[in-house]
Amino acid sequence: MTDAKPATARLLSLLSLLQTPREWPGSELAARLGVSPRTIRRDVDRLRDLGYPVEASMGAEGGYRLVAGAAMPPLLLDDEEAVAIAFGLRTAAGNAIAGIEEASVRALTKLEQVLPSRLRYRVGALSGATVPALTPGTQTVDPAVLTVIAAAIANRERLRFTYVTNEGTEAKRHTEPHRLVSAGRRWYLVAFDLDRDDWRIYRADRVRDPLGTGARAQPRELPAEDAATYLTSKMYSLVPTYEAEATLHLPIEQARARLGDAADHLEAIDEHSCRLHGYGDTLDWLASRLVMLGCEFEVHGPPELIDHLKELAARVTRGVGCHGEPGSAVISP
């Protein structure tokens, strides 16, 4: 039997079949690809040489299947699979899911570099047609911005962008990007600002039109153990930060699961309650975190947070007040 496809194309077709979770008899693979069983055996050996763990079963048919290996080899994706994965990674990157944020951006950067233009358009259209449910105070960031920044970091190249300052004005920045850091509700870029000859932190949701210049970034030593440590120290020293202390009537395991990124500041009191030491740059954020925990709690400080919660409680009470009371809201059944 004459091989129906060039070796490279045939190998990719074979890999695509094997990535379906089933066992393929050698005769069926040969018929599908229009080659001899001997060619299938040779191609399976080539896949093994490339790191794909192809397992062969004994018997007349000599079935083959792809099994889990020590390392993850490259995957072949059809159009629908590629769009689904890219959209999922965009969602994870844009919402800063604890534990997978940076990995999501790295994977999205790699995938979007090789997506055909027709698929990039579909991913963009799908992202534009969906709206995530965000908690109060959440700052959204365009995943496309993150992928450009991540690519510049990976390629060790300088990055130019327009930055919206605290005052709302736009300023040009020329940087050597070091790391992206996800902190709670926001993404931050830690970079060396070439015009200011110093390290700077930029909120990614305020970055506009990032562009990798292609110019090589110089190796520089960050003035901290790592980017996350540098970000934390600078944020607490430069940004007004409130430190909340509260008792939560919730087992520490449940509190840790509900708090996510604030779970490091929990201390168990007993099996039914725990103590929270939390940080926030706004009182609204701290109050919403406490209220959304869905448990009883007592706030011990700071006084500003206690006053803010009292005002919030009074506002809620007025909102659900009885019919006919001055200033009360009427709720229709």
C-alpha positions in Angstrom: 0.0 0.0 0.0 1.3 3.5 -0.9 1.3 6.2 1.8 -1.5 8.6 1.0 0.0 11.6 2.8 3.4 13.2 3.3 5.1 11.9 6.5 4.7 15.1 8.5 1.0 15.6 7.6 0.3 11.9 8.2 2.0 12.0 11.6 -0.2 15.0 12.7 -3.3 13.2 11.5 -2.3 10.1 13.5 -1.7 12.2 16.6 -5.0 13.9 16.2 -6.8 10.5 16.2 -4.8 9.2 19.1 -5.7 12.2 21.2 -9.3 11.0 21.2 -9.8 9.0 24.4 -10.2 5.5 23.0 -8.1 2.6 21.8 -7.5 2.4 18.1 -6.9 -0.9 16.4 -3.8 -0.7 14.1 -5.9 -1.8 11.1 -8.5 1.0 11.7 -5.7 3.6 11.9 -4.2 2.2 8.7 -7.5 2.4 6.9 -8.2 5.9 8.2 -4.9 7.3 7.0 -4.6 5.1 3.8 -1.3 3.5 4.8 -0.1 0.0 5.7 -0.1 -1.3 9.3 3.7 -1.3 9.1 3.7 2.4 8.4 1.4 2.9 11.4 3.9 1.1 13.6 6.7 3.3 12.3 4.8 6.4 12.9 3.9 5.4 16.4 7.6 4.9 17.1 8.2 8.4 15.8 5.6 9.8 18.1 7.2 8.1 21.0 10.6 9.6 20.1 8.9 13.0 20.2 7.7 12.4 23.8 4.2 11.2 23.2 3.3 8.2 25.5 1.6 5.9 23.0 0.7 2.6 24.6 0.2 -0.6 22.4 -2.0 -3.4 23.6 -1.2 -7.0 22.7 -3.3 -9.0 20.3 -4.0 -9.5 16.6 -5.3 -6.0 16.1 -2.5 -4.3 18.0 -4.5 -1.5 19.5 -2.9 1.9 20.3 -3.9 4.7 22.7 -2.3 7.8 24.1 -1.8 7.7 27.9 -0.7 10.1 30.5 3.1 10.6 30.7 5.7 12.3 32.9 5.5 15.5 30.8 2.8 17.2 28.7 3.6 17.0 25.0 2.2 19.5 22.5 -1.5 19.1 21.7 -3.4 19.2 18.4 -6.6 21.2 18.7 -9.4 21.6 16.2 -11.0 25.0 15.7 -13.7 24.6 18.2 -11.3 23.3 20.9 -8.9 26.2 20.3 -11.6 28.8 20.6 -13.0 27.2 23.8 -9.5 27.1 25.4 -8.6 30.6 24.4 -11.9 32.0 25.7 -11.5 30.1 29.0 -8.0 31.5 29.4 -9.2 35.0 28.7 -11.9 34.6 31.3 -9.4 33.3 33.9 -6.9 36.1 33.1 -9.5 38.9 33.1 -11.0 37.8 36.4 -7.8 37.0 38.3 -8.8 33.6 39.7 -6.6 32.8 42.7 -3.8 30.5 41.9 -3.9 30.4 38.1 -3.7 34.0 37.0 -0.1 34.1 35.7 -0.2 30.6 34.2 -3.4 31.7 32.4 -1.7 34.7 30.9 1.3 32.7 29.8 -0.8 30.0 28.2 -3.0 32.6 26.5 0.1 34.4 25.1 1.4 31.2 23.6 -2.0 30.2 22.1 -2.9 33.6 20.6 0.5 33.8 18.9 -0.4 30.7 16.8 -4.1 31.2 16.4 -5.2 31.8 12.8 -6.8 35.2 12.3 -10.3 33.7 11.8 -10.1 32.1 15.2 -8.7 35.2 16.9 -11.7 37.1 15.6 -14.1 34.4 17.0 -12.4 34.5 20.4 -12.6 38.3 20.4 -16.3 38.3 19.4 -17.2 35.8 22.0 -15.4 37.7 24.7 -17.0 40.9 23.7 -20.5 39.4 23.8 -20.1 38.1 27.4 -20.2 40.2 30.6 -18.7 38.7 33.8 -20.5 39.2 37.1 -18.0 41.4 39.1 -17.8 42.1 42.8 -18.0 45.7 44.0 -14.8 47.7 43.2 -13.5 45.1 40.7 -11.3 46.7 38.0 -11.5 45.0 34.7 -8.4 44.5 32.5 -8.3 43.6 28.8 -6.7 40.2 28.5 -5.2 41.4 25.2 -3.2 44.0 27.2 -2.0 41.2 29.6 -0.9 39.0 26.7 1.2 41.8 25.1 2.9 42.6 28.4 3.5 38.9 29.1 5.0 38.4 25.6 7.4 41.4 26.2 8.4 39.9 29.5 9.0 36.5 28.0 10.9 38.0 25.0 12.9 40.3 27.3 12.1 43.3 25.2 11.3 46.9 26.0 7.6 48.0 26.2 6.0 51.2 25.3 2.4 52.1 26.4 0.1 55.0 27.4 -0.7 55.1 31.1 -3.7 56.7 32.7 -2.5 58.4 35.9 -4.3 58.8 39.2 -5.4 62.3 38.1 -6.9 60.8 34.9 -4.4 62.2 32.5 -2.5 60.1 29.9 1.2 59.8 29.9 3.7 57.9 27.7 5.8 55.2 29.3 9.0 53.5 28.1 9.8 50.5 30.2 11.6 47.3 30.7 8.9 45.0 32.0 9.9 42.6 34.7 6.8 40.7 36.0 3.0 40.7 36.0 1.5 40.3 39.5 -2.1 39.6 40.4 -3.1 41.1 43.7 -6.7 40.5 44.7 -8.9 42.4 42.3 -6.1 43.9 40.1 -3.2 43.1 37.9 0.0 45.1 38.3 3.1 45.4 36.1 6.4 45.7 37.8 8.8 47.4 35.4 11.9 49.6 35.2 11.0 53.0 33.8 13.7 54.1 31.4 12.7 57.8 31.5 12.7 57.9 35.3 15.7 55.6 35.7 13.9 53.7 38.5 11.5 50.8 39.2 7.8 51.5 39.0 4.5 49.8 39.5 1.6 50.2 37.0 -2.0 49.0 37.2 -2.7 46.9 34.2 -6.2 48.2 33.8 -4.8 51.7 33.3 -2.4 50.6 30.5 -3.4 51.5 27.0 -2.0 50.4 23.6 1.0 48.4 24.9 3.7 47.7 22.2 6.8 45.5 22.4 9.6 47.5 20.7 11.8 44.6 19.9 14.7 46.4 21.7 16.4 44.1 24.2 15.8 44.8 27.9 18.9 45.0 30.1 19.2 42.4 33.0 18.4 44.3 36.2 18.2 43.3 39.8 14.9 44.0 41.4 15.3 45.8 44.8 13.3 43.0 46.6 13.2 39.3 47.0 10.6 39.0 44.2 8.0 41.0 42.3 5.2 40.1 44.7 7.2 41.2 47.7 8.2 44.5 46.0 4.6 45.2 45.0 3.3 44.6 48.5 5.9 46.8 50.2 5.3 49.6 47.8 1.5 49.4 48.0 1.5 49.6 51.7 3.9 52.4 51.9 2.5 54.6 49.1 -1.2 53.9 49.0 -3.6 54.6 51.9 -4.4 51.2 53.2 -6.9 50.1 55.9 -6.1 47.2 58.1 -9.3 45.4 59.3 -9.6 43.1 62.3 -12.8 41.1 62.7 -14.1 37.9 64.3 -15.8 35.6 61.9 -18.4 33.1 63.2 -17.3 30.6 60.5 -14.9 27.6 60.6 -11.5 28.7 59.4 -11.6 26.2 56.5 -14.8 27.7 55.2 -13.5 31.2 55.7 -10.3 30.4 53.8 -12.3 29.0 50.9 -14.6 32.1 50.7 -11.9 34.7 51.2 -9.5 33.4 48.6 -6.7 35.9 48.3 -7.2 37.2 51.9 -7.0 33.7 53.4 -3.3 34.2 54.6 -4.6 36.6 57.3 -6.8 34.1 59.1 -6.2 32.7 62.6 -8.4 30.0 64.2 -10.2 30.8 67.4 -12.1 27.6 67.8 -13.8 25.1 65.5 -16.6 27.5 64.8 -14.9 30.9 64.5 -11.7 32.6 63.4 -10.0 36.0 63.4 -9.5 38.0 60.2 -6.7 40.5 59.7 -7.4 42.0 56.3 -6.1 44.8 54.2 -7.8 47.0 51.6 -7.4 50.3 49.8 -11.0 51.3 50.2 -13.6 50.9 53.0 -16.2 49.8 50.4 -14.0 46.8 49.5 -13.4 45.7 53.1 -17.1 46.1 53.9 -18.3 44.2 50.9 -15.9 41.3 51.7 -17.2 41.0 55.2 -20.9 41.2 54.2 -20.5 38.7 51.3 -19.0 36.1 53.6 -22.5 35.1 54.6 -21.8 34.7 58.3 -22.1 36.6 61.5 -19.1 38.8 62.4 -17.8 41.5 64.8 -15.5 44.2 63.6 -12.8 45.4 66.0 -11.2 48.0 63.8 -10.4 50.4 62.3 -13.0 53.0 63.5 -13.5 54.2 59.9 -14.7 50.7 58.9 -17.0 50.5 61.8 -18.5 53.8 61.0 -18.8 52.8 57.3 -20.6 49.6 58.2 -23.0 51.5 60.5 -23.8 53.9 57.6 -24.3 51.0 55.3 -26.6 49.2 57.7 -28.7 52.4 58.1 -28.9 52.7 54.4 -30.1 49.1 54.0 -32.6 49.6 56.8 -34.1 52.6 55.1 -34.2 50.7 51.8 -36.4 48.0 53.3 -38.4 50.3 55.6 -42.1 49.9 56.2 -44.7 51.4 53.8 -45.6 55.0 54.4 -42.6 55.9 56.6 -40.8 59.1 55.6 -37.8 58.5 53.4 -38.6 54.7 53.2 -38.5 52.8 50.0 -41.6 50.9 48.8 -41.0 47.4 47.6 -43.6 46.0 45.3 -44.5 42.3 45.8 
